Structures are given as C-alpha cells and as structure tokens.
Amino acid sequence: MSTFPETLPAAWWRNATTLELVVRHYGGFRPAAVETGADRDNLRKWWRRHALPPFEADKPDVTPLERLATPAPDGVDGDALIEALRKAKEATVPELADLLDTSPNRIRQAAERLREDGYRIDLHEGGIRLERIPPTKTTTHPDMLPLLDGKLLRVGVVSDTHQSSQECALAELHTAYDWFQREGVATVLHAGDWTCGRGIFRGQDSEIVRHTLDAQLEHLVWEYPQRAGVRTIGISGNHDLEGEAGRVGYDPVAALAARRSDIEYLGGYSAWVEVGAGQVENAPYVHLLHG
C-alpha cells in the first residue's frame, strides 16, 4: 500500500473525507502530522471546522490530574500528599513520611512530580510547603534577541484568553496566530489568564463550559494555538492562580508548559524580559504584568 504523503494534494486537510481518512489511518492527529509534515494544531482546527466526530484515540489515556490520584511506582499517592499539605501550613519531610507510611526520599520524589505537574510545591531544607499564593516574580529573563531586526522589534501580544469560558474567542485567537506565523512573528507574549478558572467570582459557574481543573487543562493543552516557528512565553493571571486552583496550590500554565514545547512559563502575575541581554547595548525591557 502506498503511503499517504506520496499521494496527498496540497492543503489536503481542507477536504473532510481526506482529513478523516488520513487521521484515522495513522491513529491520531499527532502521528498524522508527523508522517505528512502537517501542523497538528491545524489538523485539529480543520477537524472541528468540518464537524467530524470526536477522535477518542488521540486523547491521552490518563490526564495529569488523574495520574496524581494513582499510586506512583514508589508507592506514594500524589493526592494523599496534596491532602496532607493542605491540612498543615508546613510539614517536615519526616512528618509527612510518617503520616503516609513511606520513606523521606519517596516524599521528596512525590513532591518533585507534583511540581512538574503544575503544583506550587516549596521543597526546602526545613520541609515542604504548598504555596496557595504565588510569590512575587522579580526574576529578569534574558530573551528575544532573534526578534531584533535593525531598529524593529516584532512581537505578538495576547492576554486574558480565558479558555473554557463561554466568552472565550478561540476562533479569533487562532486567526491571530495564523497572522503571527504569516508575518514572521516568532515570539508571542501572554500577559495572563489563559484559562477562566473556577471559583473566581460569585456566579461564575453559569459562564464556564468546563467545570474541573483537569478538563480546563486538557482543553488548554489541546486547543491553545500551536504554529510552526512560533513560541509563546508568558505569566499566569488571577483566573489561573486563584479560586479552586489557589486552594490546592495549582498552576495550569506551569502544567501547560510542561506538556507543550512551544510554551515557556515565566511565573505568576509579573515578569521582566530583557531583549538581547549582554549582546545589545542599552538593551530594552518588556514588563509582563497581570494587575
């Protein structure tokens, strides 16, 4: 049987029948994009545009938040560690090991895994703390030298995209990223509130379409625009960090960055980015701030 890349016409994904045939042949959007040289995000966009049925095989078997509730190979349950940290402002590693009937080393390993999955875990010499309020970000990030072209700095800026809200303008956001890619804008700055969150204000439940942190993260991972040659760097805002997420010390943007190579996370609420640090005289700064 000949392979699809040998026979596919240009922009083949615009044809619903061809798109469905290719994606189902390769077993998902990701492998179809790899095998045909197409953009995975674009395939998913056209799949929705053609109103094709959901392709369940492309979804991960276990999501990050579900994985936390599953005992790890070393026997430490992530949910149990989070629950223990919620009950105490701070606990020592030996105290937690005693409470969960495991070794101190396994507690440290579990804390590191939670941190990788977006939880704000402060692991220090004295113990472990769950940070419900993110610390003020003062770090300066040297970056964006490739954006300099003579005296012209080309950068995209988006903010308050509020995915999972009824008011989210996702189609317009994808259009913006199409424009960024077409115009050669290699870096997009996001000033916070990637998600709508939950428990941010009274009556919010009537305005959102995904009511768990897990569902909102999955939507963010799969549906936030991804374009070849374009990366997005940014900070978390109050809708990302407060409400239900704040009560468990969770940061969906940190979790997103861990799963998407085109996303770089700079911290909560504020970050400074120095353009061409050490290589450009009187280098300018960009201040990302979610007030």
N, C-alpha and C positions, 0 to 999 in steps of 0.2 A: 504494500500500500504506500502511495506517495505521501510525503509529509505535507502538512498544511502550508508551511512557509514557501514551498515551491509553487503553489497554485493560487495563493491568495492575491486578490487585486488590491490596489491602493485603497486606504480607508475602508477596509473590508468590514469593520465593526459598525459601519452605518447601515448595513443590511442586517435586519433582525435575525433572519434564518441563518446566515453565515456566522454571526456572532454566537448564537446559541450552539451551533454545531461545533465551532472551534473550542469554546469554553468547556463544553461537555466532553469533547474528545480528549482534552488534556487534563480534565479533572478539576478545573478551578481557574479563577482569574489570574492568580499568581503564576502557575505553570504555563498558562496560555500566553501571558505577557512575556515570560522568559523565552519560550520557544519561538514566538513570532516576532519578537523585538518591539512589541507594542507597549504602551503605558498602561499598567494595571488599573490605575485610577480612572483613566479614560474608558477602559473596557467596562468598568463598573458603572460609570456615568451613562454610557450608551445602553447598557443592560436595563437600567431604570427607565431611560427615555423610551425604549421600545416596550416597556411594561412587561418584560419577560418574567416568568415565575421565579421566586427566590431560589438561589442555588445553594442548598444547605451544605453541600460537601466543601464549599470554600470557607466555611466558618471554622474557627479553631474548636477542637473538641472540648477543651477546658479553658475558661477565661481566667485572667489573673486573680480576680477576687474569689472565684470558685476554688482555685488552686490553694488559696490561703486556708480554706476550711478542710483541706485534705492533708492528713499527716504526711510530713516530708519523709524521705528515706531515713533520716536520722531520728525520726520518731517525735519531733516537736511540731505541734499543731500551730500554724500561724494565727488562726482565730483565737486560740487559747492565750497566746502571748499578748495579742492586742487587748483581749478582755482583762488580763491581769494588769496591764499597763494603764488601762482606763480607770481601774479601781484605786490606783495609787498615783500620786503626782510623780513619784520617782521610786524606783526599786533597785537594789543592788543585783548584780548578776547571780550571786549565790542564793539570794532570797527567791528570785524567780526560778532558779533551778530546783530549789526545794519545793516551791509551790507546784511546779509542773512535773516533778519527779524525773528530772533529767540532769545532764551534766552542764556545768557553766559554759563549756565550749559549744555545746549544741544550742544554748540560749543565744550566744553571740552569732552563730551561724544563722539562726532563725531571724534575728534582728536584721542582719545584713540582707537576707532575702526579702524581708518586708520593705526595707529601704529601697531595694531595686524595683519593687512593685509600686512605688509611689507613696509609701507611708513616711511621715516625718519622724523618724526614729533618731534620737540623740544617744549614741553609744559612746560613753566616755569612761574614764578610769574608775569613777565612783559608782557607776551604774548605768541604767537605761531609763530614758525619759521619752514619753510620747508628746511631741510638740503640737499642741492644739492650735496655737497661734504661731505662724511662721516668723522667724527672726527677720529683722530689718536687713535688707540686702545692700551691702556697701561695696561689694567687690567690683572692680573695673575689669571689663573683658576686652583684651586687645583683639580686634577683629576687622573684617570688611575691607582689607586692603585691595582685594581684587575688584571692588566696586569703583575704585578711583580711576577715572579716565580724564586725564588733564585736570581741569578745574571742576569737572562734573561728577557728582556723586549720584548714582542711580540706586534707589532702594524702594521697595514696596512697604506700605504700612497698612495694617489692618488691626481692628480691635473689637471687643465686645461682640464676637460672632455667635455666642450663646447657642451652641448646638444642643438639640433636644428640647428647645423652646418652640412653641407654636410660631413665634415671631422670627425665628432664625431664617435668614435669607440665604440658604445654602446654594441655590442655583446662581445667585449673583456673586457669591464668594468664588464659586468655580469659574465664573466668567472673568472675575478679577485675576485669578491665577492663570487663566488662558492668556490674558493680556500681558501679565508679567513675563510669562515664558516667551511670548511672541516678540516682546520688546527687549529681551535680553536682561531682564532684572533677575539677578542671581540670588539675592537675599531679600526676604520679607521679614519685617519686624512685627511681632504681635504684642500688643500692649495689655493683654489680659482678658479674662472672661471668655475662655474658649468654650466652656460649657455653660448651661444655665444653672447647674447645681440643683439642690433641693433644700428646702427649709431656710431659704434666704430671706423671704418676707412672707407675711400672712397672706394666705390665698394663692400662693404660687402654684400649688398642685393643679389648679384649673388651667394653668398656662403652659404646662410642660407635657411632653408626649412620651418621655421615658422616665420612670419613677424610681429607678435604683441607680446607685453609683456605678454598678457593674454595666448596666445597659448603656448609660451615658458614655462610659469609657469606650466600650466596643464601638459605638456609633462614631465617636471621635477618631478612633484608630482607623476605621474603615472608610469614613466619609469625608474627613478633612482633606482638602485638595492636596494632591501629590503630583508634581510635574517634574519631568527630567530636567536637570540643570537648575532647579530652584530649591532652595532650602529656606526653612522658616525658623527664626530664633525669637524667643520671647519669654514673657513672665506670666505668672498666674495672677488672677484678679480675685475680688471678693466672692464672685459666684463659683470660682474654682475651689477656694480655700475655706470658705465659711459654711454655715449651716450644717447639714449632716456630715459633710466631708471634714469640717473643722472638729466636730465632736470625736471623730476617730483618727484625727491627725493624718488625713489622706490628701494627696495632691494629684489629681488626674493628669495634669500637664507633665509632671515628672514621670508618671506611668506611661503616658503617650510617647515621650521622648525615648524611653527605654525600648519601645517597640517599633519606632519609626526612625530610620537612619537619616531622614531629611528634616527631622525636628531637633532643635537644640534648646535646652531649657536653661534659663539664666537665674531663676529664683522667683520668690514671691514679691509682688507689689512694685518692686523697683530694681533697676539695674542700669549701670552705665556701660556704654560700649565705646571704646576708643578706636577711631578709624585710623588704621595704618600705624599702630603704636611702634615706636622705635625705628620706623622707616620713612616717616613723613614728618617734616619739620612743622612744629606747631599743630600737631595732629588734632583734629576736631573730635568732639564727643557727642554721642547721642544718648539722651537720658530717656529710658523707657520707664514710665510711671503710671501706675493704676491708682488714681487718687481715692 
